[in-house]
Amino acid sequence: MKAVVKYAPGVGHVGIRDMPEPTPGEGEVKVEVKFGGICGTDIHIYHDHYKSNPPVILGHEWSGEVVELGPGVDSVKVGDRVTGIPPVYTCGKCRYCLEGHLMLCDQRVSFGSGVNGAFAKYAVLPAKNVRHLPDNVSYKAGALSEPLACCVKAASLMTGIMAGDVVLVTGPGPIGLLAVQVAKAEGGFVVLAGTSVDEERMEVGKGLGADLTLNVEKDDVVSILKDLTQGYGADVVLECAGVPAATRLGIEAIRKEGKFTQVGLHDRPFELDFLKVLTKELKVTGSFGASLEAWDRTMILFAQGKVQTEPVVSDILPLAEWEAGFNKINTRQGLKILLQPEE
């Protein structure tokens, strides 16, 4: 079968390769992939900024149909519409595993970086990692389950947004647009900030519930937020751009004793005036991936219709056009780009 493979270490070294069709082993299921979403992590793997285990099929955001069961599987049946949790192998014994924070396990091996992922017609993963898509969720929408779960963890579980909080979301990319919806579901007044090249993305954000959109190149974001909050500043910042300027803006725009959560993934270290964190007595946290509780809540939000992921999809490309999809993301064209394996 054709697959998008990181075939060697180093920058680049990604291409279409013929790979053997997988067979499920004990406790595993085989799925026919309907859609695989290109994530920033895939781009980081391409540039060798994120650890991978070449040769490996990329892709950890996906939806599909179960087509075969390995021995001992009774939690899933053939024909089920599913998605899956990326950390497929963990120690199962450390405090992080026991608390459901699989992404933090030192022994973690993940789908699409450590073992073969979803940028192919078929994939295999442990049945315990499978999550059923609610009936009202299409395969297209379900392919964004993993990034949505990351936002649920960041906004709901790590940050603890409360009704009435003024929430600044920086970066109107797919993660930012999903974070807007989760923050709205928690009762926040959401301000979405982007740059001039993000105009179309900001319009999507308005349609998904952002109460106010700001252009950081034209608007005085800090002053506007203070005007909204009796001079204090944002109660919460969800930094979803993953660029130093956005992180610095968030630290400036947040009120004293505010809650700042870094969601976007920076690709290199950068300087930050941490004295402002200290003197403002900020509660600063990072949120990496999703937890089991976040996955459970994500499926509930889907079933309740509280979030919409299809509007975040801008392009569906055949698997063979993976490079065009990667380039679109690198040049900030479109939003979430899905790859569709050939029939």
C-alpha positions as CSV (number, residue, x, y, z in Angstrom):
1,M,0.0,0.0,0.0
2,K,1.1,3.6,-0.6
3,A,2.0,5.6,2.5
4,V,3.6,8.9,3.5
5,V,6.8,7.8,5.2
6,K,9.6,9.5,7.2
7,Y,12.2,7.1,5.7
8,A,15.4,8.4,7.3
9,P,16.6,10.8,10.0
10,G,17.4,14.4,9.1
11,V,15.6,17.3,7.5
12,G,13.2,16.2,4.9
13,H,13.5,12.5,4.0
14,V,9.7,12.2,3.7
15,G,8.0,10.7,0.7
16,I,5.5,8.2,-0.7
17,R,6.7,4.6,-0.2
18,D,5.2,1.2,-0.8
19,M,4.6,-0.4,2.6
20,P,3.2,-3.8,3.5
21,E,-0.5,-3.9,4.4
22,P,-0.6,-4.4,8.2
23,T,-2.1,-7.4,10.0
24,P,-3.5,-6.9,13.6
25,G,-1.9,-8.9,16.3
26,E,-3.1,-9.8,19.8
27,G,-5.3,-7.1,21.2
28,E,-5.1,-5.0,18.0
29,V,-7.5,-3.7,15.4
30,K,-7.0,-2.9,11.7
31,V,-8.7,0.2,10.4
32,E,-9.3,1.5,6.9
33,V,-8.3,5.2,7.2
34,K,-10.9,7.6,5.8
35,F,-9.0,10.8,6.5
36,G,-5.7,11.7,8.1
37,G,-5.1,15.3,9.3
38,I,-1.8,17.0,8.8
39,C,-0.6,18.3,12.1
40,G,2.1,20.8,13.1
41,T,3.9,17.8,14.6
42,D,4.1,16.2,11.2
43,I,5.8,19.3,9.9
44,H,8.2,19.3,12.9
45,I,9.0,15.6,12.1
46,Y,9.7,16.6,8.5
47,H,12.2,19.3,9.7
48,D,13.6,16.8,12.3
49,H,12.5,19.0,15.2
50,Y,10.4,16.2,16.7
51,K,11.6,12.8,17.6
52,S,10.5,10.0,15.2
53,N,11.6,6.4,14.5
54,P,12.3,6.1,10.7
55,P,11.2,4.4,8.7
56,V,7.7,5.2,10.0
57,I,4.4,6.1,8.4
58,L,3.4,9.6,9.6
59,G,-0.1,10.8,10.7
60,H,-1.7,10.7,14.2
61,E,-4.9,12.6,13.5
62,W,-7.4,10.3,11.8
63,S,-10.8,8.7,11.4
64,G,-11.6,5.3,9.9
65,E,-13.6,2.1,9.9
66,V,-12.6,-1.1,11.7
67,V,-12.1,-3.8,9.1
68,E,-10.3,-6.6,11.0
69,L,-9.9,-7.7,14.7
70,G,-6.8,-9.3,16.2
71,P,-7.2,-12.2,18.7
72,G,-8.7,-11.2,22.1
73,V,-10.5,-8.1,21.0
74,D,-14.1,-7.7,22.2
75,S,-14.4,-4.0,22.8
76,V,-14.6,-3.2,19.0
77,K,-16.4,-4.8,16.1
78,V,-15.9,-4.8,12.4
79,G,-17.7,-1.8,10.8
80,D,-17.3,0.5,13.8
81,R,-16.6,4.1,13.0
82,V,-13.6,5.1,15.1
83,T,-10.6,7.3,15.8
84,G,-7.7,6.7,18.2
85,I,-5.4,7.9,20.9
86,P,-1.8,8.4,19.7
87,P,0.3,7.0,22.6
88,V,-0.1,3.3,21.7
89,Y,2.7,2.0,23.9
90,T,3.4,3.2,27.5
91,C,4.8,1.6,30.6
92,G,1.4,1.5,32.3
93,K,3.0,1.7,35.7
94,C,4.3,5.3,36.2
95,R,2.2,7.9,38.0
96,Y,1.4,9.6,34.6
97,C,0.0,6.4,33.1
98,L,-2.0,5.6,36.2
99,E,-3.4,9.2,36.1
100,G,-4.3,8.9,32.4
101,H,-1.6,11.3,31.2
102,L,-0.1,8.9,28.7
103,M,1.7,11.6,26.8
104,L,3.9,12.2,29.8
105,C,5.1,8.6,30.1
106,D,8.9,8.4,29.6
107,Q,8.4,5.1,27.7
108,R,5.7,6.5,25.4
109,V,5.8,5.4,21.8
110,S,3.2,7.2,19.6
111,F,1.2,6.4,16.5
112,G,2.6,8.3,13.5
113,S,6.1,9.0,15.0
114,G,7.3,6.0,16.9
115,V,5.2,3.4,15.1
116,N,3.3,3.4,11.8
117,G,0.5,5.9,11.6
118,A,-2.5,7.0,9.5
119,F,-1.1,8.4,6.3
120,A,-1.9,5.1,4.5
121,K,-5.0,3.2,3.5
122,Y,-4.7,0.8,6.5
123,A,-3.4,1.1,10.0
124,V,-3.1,-1.1,13.1
125,L,-3.3,0.0,16.7
126,P,-4.2,-1.5,20.1
127,A,-8.0,-1.8,20.7
128,K,-7.6,0.0,24.0
129,N,-6.6,3.1,22.0
130,V,-9.7,3.1,19.9
131,R,-12.5,5.6,20.5
132,H,-15.9,5.3,18.9
133,L,-17.2,8.3,17.0
134,P,-20.7,9.5,18.0
135,D,-23.3,8.9,15.3
136,N,-23.7,12.6,14.6
137,V,-19.9,13.0,13.8
138,S,-18.8,12.5,10.2
139,Y,-15.5,10.9,9.3
140,K,-14.4,14.4,8.1
141,A,-15.2,15.9,11.5
142,G,-13.9,12.9,13.4
143,A,-10.5,13.2,11.9
144,L,-10.0,16.3,14.2
145,S,-10.7,14.3,17.4
146,E,-7.1,14.4,18.5
147,P,-6.5,18.1,18.2
148,L,-9.9,18.8,19.8
149,A,-8.9,16.5,22.7
150,C,-5.7,18.5,23.1
151,C,-7.8,21.7,23.3
152,V,-10.2,20.2,25.8
153,K,-7.2,19.2,28.0
154,A,-5.7,22.7,27.7
155,A,-8.8,24.9,28.2
156,S,-11.0,22.8,30.4
157,L,-8.7,20.6,32.5
158,M,-5.4,22.4,32.7
159,T,-6.6,26.0,32.7
160,G,-10.1,25.7,34.3
161,I,-11.9,28.4,32.4
162,M,-15.0,29.6,34.3
163,A,-18.2,31.3,33.1
164,G,-17.5,35.0,32.6
165,D,-13.7,34.7,32.1
166,V,-12.3,37.0,29.4
167,V,-10.2,34.6,27.4
168,L,-7.6,35.7,24.9
169,V,-6.8,33.0,22.2
170,T,-3.7,33.8,20.2
171,G,-3.3,32.2,16.8
172,P,-6.4,31.4,14.7
173,G,-5.0,28.2,13.2
174,P,-6.9,24.9,13.7
175,I,-5.8,24.6,17.4
176,G,-6.8,28.2,18.1
177,L,-10.2,27.7,16.4
178,L,-10.9,24.6,18.4
179,A,-9.8,26.3,21.6
180,V,-12.2,29.1,20.9
181,Q,-15.1,26.6,20.9
182,V,-14.0,24.8,24.0
183,A,-13.5,28.2,25.9
184,K,-17.0,29.2,24.7
185,A,-18.4,25.9,25.9
186,E,-16.9,26.6,29.3
187,G,-18.7,30.0,29.4
188,G,-15.8,32.3,28.5
189,F,-16.0,35.6,26.6
190,V,-13.5,34.8,23.9
191,V,-11.2,37.2,22.1
192,L,-9.3,35.8,19.1
193,A,-6.1,37.5,18.0
194,G,-4.2,37.0,14.7
195,T,-2.2,38.9,12.1
196,S,-3.1,40.5,8.8
197,V,-2.5,37.2,6.9
198,D,-5.1,35.5,9.2
199,E,-8.1,37.5,7.9
200,E,-10.0,34.5,6.5
201,R,-9.1,32.4,9.6
202,M,-10.5,35.2,11.8
203,E,-13.8,35.1,9.9
204,V,-14.0,31.4,10.5
205,G,-13.4,32.2,14.2
206,K,-16.3,34.6,14.3
207,G,-18.5,31.9,12.8
208,L,-17.4,29.5,15.5
209,G,-18.2,31.8,18.4
210,A,-15.4,34.2,19.0
211,D,-16.9,37.3,20.6
212,L,-14.2,39.6,19.3
213,T,-11.4,39.3,16.8
214,L,-8.3,41.5,16.9
215,N,-5.4,42.1,14.4
216,V,-2.2,42.3,16.4
217,E,-0.6,44.4,13.7
218,K,-3.4,47.1,13.7
219,D,-5.1,46.8,17.1
220,D,-3.8,47.7,20.5
221,V,-4.6,44.3,22.0
222,V,-3.5,45.1,25.5
223,S,-5.5,48.3,25.7
224,I,-8.6,46.8,24.2
225,L,-8.5,43.9,26.7
226,K,-8.1,46.4,29.6
227,D,-11.1,48.3,28.3
228,L,-13.1,45.1,28.4
229,T,-12.1,44.3,32.0
230,Q,-12.2,47.5,34.0
231,G,-8.5,48.0,33.4
232,Y,-7.3,44.6,34.5
233,G,-6.6,42.5,31.4
234,A,-7.5,39.0,30.2
235,D,-8.4,36.5,32.9
236,V,-7.0,33.7,30.7
237,V,-4.6,33.4,27.8
238,L,-4.6,30.3,25.6
239,E,-1.5,30.7,23.4
240,C,-2.1,28.6,20.3
241,A,0.2,30.1,17.7
242,G,3.4,28.6,19.0
243,V,5.5,31.7,18.1
244,P,7.5,33.8,20.5
245,A,5.7,37.1,19.7
246,A,2.3,35.5,20.6
247,T,3.7,34.2,23.9
248,R,5.1,37.6,24.8
249,L,1.8,39.3,23.9
250,G,-0.1,36.9,26.1
251,I,2.1,37.7,29.1
252,E,1.5,41.4,28.5
253,A,-2.2,41.2,27.9
254,I,-3.1,39.0,30.9
255,R,-4.1,40.4,34.3
256,K,-2.3,39.9,37.5
257,E,-3.1,36.5,39.0
258,G,-4.3,35.4,35.5
259,K,-4.0,31.9,34.0
260,F,-1.7,31.5,31.0
261,T,-1.5,28.2,29.2
262,Q,0.9,27.5,26.4
263,V,-0.7,25.2,23.8
264,G,1.1,26.0,20.6
265,L,4.4,24.1,20.1
266,H,7.5,26.2,19.6
267,D,10.1,24.7,17.4
268,R,13.1,26.3,19.2
269,P,13.9,28.1,22.5
270,F,13.4,31.8,22.8
271,E,13.8,34.6,25.3
272,L,11.0,35.6,27.7
273,D,10.9,38.3,30.4
274,F,10.0,36.0,33.3
275,L,10.1,38.8,35.7
276,K,6.6,39.8,34.4
277,V,5.4,36.3,35.3
278,L,6.7,36.7,38.8
279,T,5.5,40.3,39.4
280,K,2.0,39.5,38.0
281,E,1.9,36.3,40.0
282,L,0.7,34.4,36.9
283,K,-0.3,30.8,36.9
284,V,1.6,29.5,33.9
285,T,1.3,26.0,32.6
286,G,2.0,24.1,29.4
287,S,-0.4,21.6,27.9
288,F,1.1,18.8,25.8
289,G,-1.3,16.4,23.9
290,A,-4.4,15.0,25.5
291,S,-5.2,12.9,28.6
292,L,-7.7,10.0,28.8
293,E,-10.2,12.3,30.6
294,A,-9.8,14.9,27.8
295,W,-10.6,12.2,25.2
296,D,-13.7,11.2,27.2
297,R,-14.9,14.8,27.4
298,T,-14.2,15.3,23.7
299,M,-16.5,12.5,22.7
300,I,-19.2,14.0,24.9
301,L,-18.8,17.4,23.4
302,F,-19.1,15.9,20.0
303,A,-22.2,14.0,20.9
304,Q,-23.8,17.1,22.4
305,G,-23.0,19.2,19.3
306,K,-21.1,21.7,21.4
307,V,-18.2,21.9,18.9
308,Q,-18.0,21.9,15.2
309,T,-14.8,20.7,13.5
310,E,-15.8,20.4,9.8
311,P,-15.6,24.3,9.4
312,V,-11.9,24.0,10.4
313,V,-11.2,21.8,7.4
314,S,-10.1,23.8,4.4
315,D,-8.7,21.2,2.1
316,I,-9.0,17.5,1.4
317,L,-6.1,16.2,-0.7
318,P,-5.3,12.7,-2.0
319,L,-2.4,11.0,-0.2
320,A,-0.2,11.5,-3.2
321,E,-0.4,15.3,-2.8
322,W,0.9,15.2,0.8
323,E,3.7,17.6,-0.1
324,A,1.3,20.3,-1.3
325,G,-0.5,19.9,2.0
326,F,2.7,20.3,4.0
327,N,3.6,23.4,1.9
328,K,0.2,24.9,2.6
329,I,0.7,24.6,6.3
330,N,4.3,26.0,6.1
331,T,3.0,29.0,4.2
332,R,-0.1,29.4,6.4
333,Q,-2.6,28.7,3.6
334,G,-5.9,27.3,4.6
335,L,-6.6,25.6,7.9
336,K,-6.7,21.9,8.7
337,I,-5.7,19.9,5.7
338,L,-6.8,16.3,5.4
339,L,-5.2,13.6,3.4
340,Q,-7.5,10.9,1.9
341,P,-6.0,7.5,1.0
342,E,-6.7,6.4,-2.5
343,E,-9.3,3.7,-3.0
